[in-house]
Amino acid sequence: MRLIFKILSLPLILITWVLYGVCRLLVLASGVILGILSGIILFAAVVLFFKAGILPGVAFLAIAFLISPYGLPRLAAWLTGKIGGINYALRDFLAS
């Protein structure tokens, strides 16, 4: 019975390995692009504070935070780490 589960886990290991690699690449690339974009939006938020008022400035600050390295990219990196953990757990199951 355990042999059947090990055979069934092989495609899952391959899928999680490919998914983990693609996600890592996307997280690294998007971190750079979104970091630059968040700086531009932060500058726009400061300008909006003086030109349009408080509410549009705060809205742009919230958007800048979400796309900064502490917002959505951090969540994507955490999820990528979880996929990697699942991959390593499946490999440990196969090795035992």
Secondary structure, DSSP 8 states (H G I E B T S, - for coil): -HHHHHHHHHHHHHHHHHHHHHHHHHHHHHHHHHHHHHHHHHHHHHHHHHHT-HHHHHHHHHHHHHHSTTSHHHHHHHHHHHHHHHHHHHHHHHH-
